[in-house]
Amino acid sequence: MKITAQQEQKFYDDFYAQHLKFPDQALRCDRAHMLGYLADPAHPLYERKHLYRGALQRLLALPLKGCAVLDYGCGTGDWGVLLATEGARVTLLDLSPVAIKVGLRRAEVNNVADRVRGVACDASDLRCFADAEFDLIYASAALHHTLKYPHAVEELVRVLKPGGKLILAETYGNNRLLNLARRLRWRLSREPAEQGEDILLSAREINLLRPHFRHIEVAPLNLLAMAKRLFRGRFTHAWVRKFVGALEAVDAVLLRLFPFLRRYCGEVIIVAEK
Ligand SMILES: C[S@@+](CC[C@H](N)C(=O)[O-])C[C@H]1O[C@@H](n2cnc3c(N)ncnc32)[C@H](O)[C@@H]1O
């Protein structure tokens, strides 16, 4: 089913409304808190700890002080606010005004409101931003949502400075078996189409970026360890962590011995330089 931007916005407005009631403590998001969340099996970010640690490592390696950053499809703004706590000047961008409201409250809670602004708009029309306005664009699990809207890639490229970086933390969709399992899970759990998960970022979508960038690093991760998805919400059990840890160890060997398997991994970090 094809969805409209209005339907997707409504879905995310409703979804994020619960965050408006979160206590300040739950909105803390600097480097130390993020590392804590990624190490806490009870936290929702734990499931993607390798993906997000990899993204964090690449982001923190950049000179962030004074850097103009766009947190693209920011959701509740945790990544953008984290970058602001590192000295960046951050714009939170999302289709959902509720997401922006939560993100701006998060900025206040983390004492960086003076370095964070929020813009609720469709990423396929970024006329509110000048050409080459941003040094860095970060998108966590967001580009695969915006790609279905016409001109989204062109707009993203337009607002990035020449020499600027695009960093993506995404699901990777080259593995047909994994995609089948994903779609089956979505059906069984009756996840609504308005959630906008129909496109998975695969080599095909990465190829759409290639003409616009001088260099693209593609770093896939998690092959067999994608079985972790079966244990969502159960990482507090030691046996689950051991089992997933064993799969990660097997992945490390497999991917070293057979590098072509990397394209079948389930998650990917992309660093592109314009
Ligand atoms: C899976 S969420 C990811 C949120 C956040 N980056 C994170 O990592 O938690 C996808 C986000 O993309 C946003 N989004 C979807 N389509 C969009 C569009 N056309 N323009 C801007 N944001 C969009 C949604 O509102 C949602 O917040």
PDBQT file of the ligand as one rigid body, heavy atoms in Angstrom, charges set to zero:
ROOT
HETATM    1  C1  LIG A 301      12.406   5.174  12.133  1.00  0.00    +0.000 C 
HETATM    2  S1  LIG A 301      12.231   6.871  12.514  1.00  0.00    +0.000 S 
HETATM    3  C2  LIG A 301      13.908   7.291  12.960  1.00  0.00    +0.000 C 
HETATM    4  C3  LIG A 301      13.964   8.431  13.920  1.00  0.00    +0.000 C 
HETATM    5  C4  LIG A 301      15.337   8.772  14.487  1.00  0.00    +0.000 C 
HETATM    6  N1  LIG A 301      16.272   9.223  13.478  1.00  0.00    +0.000 N 
HETATM    7  C5  LIG A 301      15.905   7.613  15.273  1.00  0.00    +0.000 C 
HETATM    8  O1  LIG A 301      16.982   7.117  14.936  1.00  0.00    +0.000 OA
HETATM    9  O2  LIG A 301      15.270   7.211  16.241  1.00  0.00    +0.000 OA
HETATM   10  C6  LIG A 301      12.025   7.625  10.937  1.00  0.00    +0.000 C 
HETATM   11  C7  LIG A 301      11.753   9.127  11.043  1.00  0.00    +0.000 C 
HETATM   12  O3  LIG A 301      11.714   9.685   9.728  1.00  0.00    +0.000 OA
HETATM   13  C8  LIG A 301      10.718  10.689   9.722  1.00  0.00    +0.000 C 
HETATM   14  N2  LIG A 301      10.294  10.922   8.335  1.00  0.00    +0.000 N 
HETATM   15  C9  LIG A 301       9.624  10.077   7.520  1.00  0.00    +0.000 A 
HETATM   16  N3  LIG A 301       9.401  10.651   6.323  1.00  0.00    +0.000 NA
HETATM   17  C10 LIG A 301       9.946  11.886   6.380  1.00  0.00    +0.000 A 
HETATM   18  C11 LIG A 301      10.034  12.964   5.453  1.00  0.00    +0.000 A 
HETATM   19  N4  LIG A 301       9.521  12.874   4.226  1.00  0.00    +0.000 N 
HETATM   20  N5  LIG A 301      10.645  14.093   5.840  1.00  0.00    +0.000 NA
HETATM   21  C12 LIG A 301      11.182  14.203   7.086  1.00  0.00    +0.000 A 
HETATM   22  N6  LIG A 301      11.135  13.204   8.005  1.00  0.00    +0.000 NA
HETATM   23  C13 LIG A 301      10.519  12.064   7.652  1.00  0.00    +0.000 A 
HETATM   24  C14 LIG A 301       9.613  10.134  10.592  1.00  0.00    +0.000 C 
HETATM   25  O4  LIG A 301       8.733  11.125  11.062  1.00  0.00    +0.000 OA
HETATM   26  C15 LIG A 301      10.434   9.469  11.712  1.00  0.00    +0.000 C 
HETATM   27  O5  LIG A 301      10.647  10.341  12.781  1.00  0.00    +0.000 OA
ENDROOT
TORSDOF 0
